[in-house]
Amino acid sequence: MRNYLVLVMTLALGSLIGADKPGDKPKPQRVEVSISNLQYKPATVKIHVGDTVVWTNNDDRDHTVVAVKNTPFKSDNLKAGQTFEFTFPKAGKFPYGCSYHPRMKGEIDVE
């Protein structure tokens, strides 16, 4: 009986302080990608459905973040210091690049 009461109290306390329950989805995260020296850093990012990626242009020239194919995102022109963000609603691999600099490539891997 004592073990049962301890278990009940632990579960109640866990729900009060917001403890994750088995099977809960992870809370949405914001992941940063820096654009510098004509590169996306990191070039490959692994995230979960519902997470947001924020690209920041830390370079001395303009860039874009544009989906390569069958992917749902495209930034406007990003001047130095500007950001673009996108929340990924579905799983998959999402390659992207810069429309001004074809050698700049990245990929978002959404689980």
C-alpha positions in Angstrom: 0.0 0.0 0.0 2.8 2.4 0.9 4.5 1.8 -2.5 1.1 2.5 -4.2 0.8 5.9 -2.4 4.3 6.9 -3.3 3.6 6.1 -7.0 0.4 8.1 -6.9 2.1 11.1 -5.3 5.0 10.9 -7.8 2.6 10.9 -10.7 0.6 13.7 -9.3 3.7 15.8 -8.6 5.0 15.0 -12.1 1.8 16.3 -13.7 1.9 19.5 -11.6 5.5 20.3 -12.7 4.9 19.4 -16.3 7.0 16.2 -16.5 6.8 14.5 -19.8 4.8 11.3 -20.0 5.8 8.3 -22.1 4.6 8.8 -25.7 4.5 12.6 -25.4 5.8 14.5 -28.5 8.8 16.6 -27.9 8.1 20.3 -27.4 8.7 22.4 -30.6 12.3 23.7 -30.8 13.9 26.6 -32.6 17.1 25.6 -34.4 19.6 28.3 -35.6 21.5 28.1 -38.9 24.1 30.7 -39.6 24.9 31.9 -43.1 28.6 32.9 -43.3 31.5 32.5 -45.7 29.1 31.3 -48.4 28.0 28.4 -46.3 25.0 27.3 -44.2 26.3 26.3 -40.8 25.4 23.6 -39.9 24.7 22.4 -43.5 22.5 19.5 -42.3 20.1 19.9 -39.4 18.0 17.1 -37.9 14.7 18.2 -36.3 11.2 17.0 -35.4 7.9 17.8 -37.1 6.7 21.2 -35.7 10.2 22.5 -35.1 11.3 25.9 -36.5 14.6 26.6 -38.3 15.9 30.2 -38.2 18.5 31.2 -40.7 20.5 34.3 -40.0 22.7 36.0 -42.6 26.0 36.7 -40.9 27.8 37.2 -44.2 28.8 40.5 -45.9 26.7 39.8 -49.0 23.0 39.0 -49.7 21.7 35.4 -49.7 18.5 33.5 -49.9 17.1 30.2 -48.5 15.2 28.4 -51.2 13.9 24.9 -51.4 15.5 22.8 -54.1 12.5 20.7 -55.1 9.2 19.6 -53.7 9.7 21.6 -50.5 7.6 24.3 -49.1 9.9 27.3 -48.2 11.5 30.3 -49.9 13.0 33.4 -48.3 13.1 36.9 -49.7 16.5 38.4 -50.2 18.4 38.4 -46.9 20.7 41.3 -46.3 23.5 41.1 -43.6 21.8 40.6 -40.2 18.4 39.6 -41.5 16.7 36.3 -40.6 14.2 33.9 -42.2 12.4 31.2 -40.3 10.2 28.3 -41.3 8.3 25.7 -39.2 8.3 22.3 -40.7 4.8 20.7 -40.7 5.8 17.2 -42.0 8.5 14.7 -42.0 11.0 14.3 -44.8 14.3 15.5 -46.2 14.3 19.1 -47.4 17.3 20.2 -49.5 17.8 23.9 -50.0 20.2 26.4 -51.4 21.0 30.0 -52.2 19.6 31.4 -55.4 22.6 33.7 -55.8 25.3 31.2 -55.0 24.5 27.7 -56.4 27.3 26.0 -54.5 25.7 26.9 -51.2 23.6 23.9 -50.1 21.9 22.6 -47.0 19.4 20.0 -45.9 16.8 19.8 -43.2 16.0 16.3 -42.0 12.6 16.2 -40.3 11.6 13.2 -38.2 
